[in-house]
């Protein structure tokens, strides 16, 4: 995972991050953005842990989806949006560190669908891998 602190976001990406109440609630922050690649982090708060005191799978899925989704947004025209059409995740190890980091990237950007992947890390441990299909839609279709 990159440790580059600079974020190179488009105006649309900044608006999506600022206006997403769920990301704010979970304290998910984009750490690095380049075209087709995004890294994000989330603190592993006690309230985000399941009964065995490790990260809840829902949190891991959310940060994997967020990294893949923002990577897809980075290659999508300004007048279009992406939504998750499919997310498949494999949990590999328990996440125990104070912060989770995800790296998402676009494998293939298409006109109607973007195929993406992401990895979630807890310290130096790979805890999950995900693949996502992002549907490309017009902004007007959500209203």
Secondary structure, DSSP 4 states (H G I P E B T S, - for coil): ------B---HHHHHHHHH-HHHHHHT-EEEEEETTEEEEEEE--GGGB-TTSSB-HHHHHHHHHHHHHHHHHTTS-TTEEEEEEEEEEEE-S---SSEEEEEEEEEEE-SSEEEEEEEEEETTEEEEEEEEEEEEEEGGGG-
